[in-house]
Amino acid sequence: MKKIFIKAVVLICLPIILNIAITVYCFTNRSLPEFKGYFLGTMLSMFFSLVWVFIARKAITSNIMVMFTVTLASFPIKIFSLAIIALGGLFLMDMNQIFFGISFLLGTILSLFVEVWFLITANRLQRKLKSEAKATQGK
């Protein structure tokens, strides 16, 4: 299970790295409001990805359904945070909302693929281990 978790952490870092690379591009080739928007979206997406890694590390030893609940419940919270920060960033920081939304949704959707992959793989492994344990007990 630890191997799968390490793979998930590496894979969840890929959208973060992609967003950071695009943020650097926006810094050098776009206007300041577009950079601010993409930067804030990247930071928020990165924050939620790192929170998921921390929660997954704690919940992996208990039950895979806990992880499923965390993943499922976190998506509406992410969208609500998107709305609040987008409105606040628009009025307080003069950021571009389109770039913020693209950055945040790109990071969130790509990390969601990794989270779902992790849940499916961990659930499959957990069922396999349980069936092997029952088979050895029956002999």
C-alpha positions as CSV (number, residue, x, y, z in Angstrom):
1,M,0.0,0.0,0.0
2,K,2.9,2.3,0.7
3,K,4.2,1.9,-2.8
4,I,0.9,2.9,-4.3
5,F,0.8,6.0,-2.0
6,I,4.3,7.0,-3.1
7,K,3.2,6.7,-6.7
8,A,0.2,8.8,-6.0
9,V,2.3,11.5,-4.3
10,V,4.6,11.6,-7.3
11,L,1.7,11.7,-9.8
12,I,-0.1,14.5,-7.8
13,C,3.1,16.6,-8.0
14,L,2.9,16.5,-11.8
15,P,-0.1,18.9,-12.1
16,I,1.6,21.2,-9.6
17,I,4.8,21.3,-11.6
18,L,2.8,21.9,-14.8
19,N,0.9,24.8,-13.2
20,I,4.2,26.3,-11.8
21,A,5.7,26.1,-15.3
22,I,2.7,27.9,-16.8
23,T,2.9,30.4,-14.0
24,V,6.5,31.2,-14.9
25,Y,5.4,31.6,-18.6
26,C,2.6,34.0,-17.5
27,F,5.1,36.0,-15.4
28,T,7.4,36.5,-18.4
29,N,4.9,36.8,-21.3
30,R,1.6,38.0,-19.9
31,S,0.2,41.0,-18.1
32,L,0.3,41.4,-14.3
33,P,-3.4,40.7,-13.7
34,E,-3.1,37.5,-15.8
35,F,-0.1,36.4,-13.8
36,K,-1.8,37.2,-10.5
37,G,-4.8,35.1,-11.5
38,Y,-2.8,32.1,-12.7
39,F,-0.5,32.3,-9.7
40,L,-3.4,32.4,-7.2
41,G,-5.1,29.5,-8.9
42,T,-1.9,27.5,-8.8
43,M,-1.4,28.2,-5.2
44,L,-4.9,27.2,-4.2
45,S,-4.8,24.1,-6.3
46,M,-1.4,23.2,-4.8
47,F,-2.7,23.7,-1.3
48,F,-5.7,21.4,-1.9
49,S,-3.4,18.7,-3.4
50,L,-1.0,18.9,-0.5
51,V,-3.9,18.7,2.0
52,W,-5.2,15.6,0.2
53,V,-1.7,14.0,0.5
54,F,-1.6,14.7,4.2
55,I,-5.1,13.3,4.8
56,A,-4.4,10.3,2.6
57,R,-1.3,9.5,4.6
58,K,-3.3,9.6,7.8
59,A,-6.4,7.7,6.5
60,I,-4.6,5.0,4.4
61,T,-4.1,2.8,7.4
62,S,-7.8,2.9,8.4
63,N,-10.4,2.2,5.7
64,I,-10.4,2.9,2.0
65,M,-14.0,4.2,2.3
66,V,-12.7,7.0,4.5
67,M,-10.4,8.1,1.6
68,F,-13.4,7.8,-0.8
69,T,-15.4,10.1,1.5
70,V,-12.6,12.6,1.8
71,T,-12.1,12.7,-2.0
72,L,-15.8,13.0,-2.7
73,A,-16.5,15.6,0.0
74,S,-13.5,17.8,-0.9
75,F,-14.7,18.6,-4.4
76,P,-17.6,20.9,-3.5
77,I,-15.4,22.5,-0.9
78,K,-12.8,23.2,-3.6
79,I,-15.4,24.7,-5.9
80,F,-16.8,26.9,-3.0
81,S,-13.2,28.1,-2.2
82,L,-12.7,28.8,-5.9
83,A,-15.7,31.2,-5.9
84,I,-14.7,33.0,-2.7
85,I,-11.1,33.5,-3.7
86,A,-12.0,34.4,-7.3
87,L,-14.3,37.2,-6.1
88,G,-11.8,38.4,-3.4
89,G,-8.9,38.3,-5.9
90,L,-10.9,40.2,-8.5
91,F,-11.8,43.0,-6.1
92,L,-8.7,43.2,-3.9
93,M,-5.8,42.1,-6.2
94,D,-7.1,43.1,-9.7
95,M,-6.4,39.6,-11.0
96,N,-7.7,38.0,-14.2
97,Q,-10.5,35.6,-13.2
98,I,-10.2,33.5,-16.4
99,F,-6.6,32.7,-15.8
100,F,-7.4,32.0,-12.1
101,G,-10.2,29.6,-13.1
102,I,-8.1,27.8,-15.8
103,S,-5.2,27.3,-13.4
104,F,-7.4,26.1,-10.5
105,L,-9.5,23.8,-12.5
106,L,-6.5,22.4,-14.4
107,G,-4.8,21.5,-11.2
108,T,-8.0,20.3,-9.5
109,I,-9.1,18.1,-12.3
110,L,-5.7,16.5,-12.9
111,S,-5.2,15.8,-9.2
112,L,-8.8,14.4,-9.1
113,F,-7.7,11.8,-11.7
114,V,-4.8,10.8,-9.5
115,E,-7.0,10.7,-6.4
116,V,-9.5,8.4,-8.1
117,W,-6.8,6.2,-9.5
118,F,-5.3,5.9,-6.0
119,L,-8.7,5.0,-4.5
120,I,-9.4,2.3,-7.1
121,T,-5.9,0.8,-6.9
122,A,-5.9,0.8,-3.1
123,N,-9.4,-0.7,-2.9
124,R,-8.3,-3.5,-5.3
125,L,-5.2,-4.2,-3.3
126,Q,-7.1,-4.2,0.0
127,R,-9.7,-6.7,-1.4
128,K,-6.9,-8.9,-2.7
129,L,-5.2,-8.9,0.7
130,K,-8.4,-9.7,2.5
131,S,-9.2,-12.6,0.1
132,E,-5.7,-14.0,0.6
133,A,-6.1,-13.7,4.3
134,K,-9.4,-15.6,4.2
135,A,-7.9,-18.3,2.0
136,T,-5.0,-18.9,4.4
137,Q,-7.4,-19.0,7.3
138,G,-9.5,-21.6,5.6
139,K,-6.7,-24.0,5.0
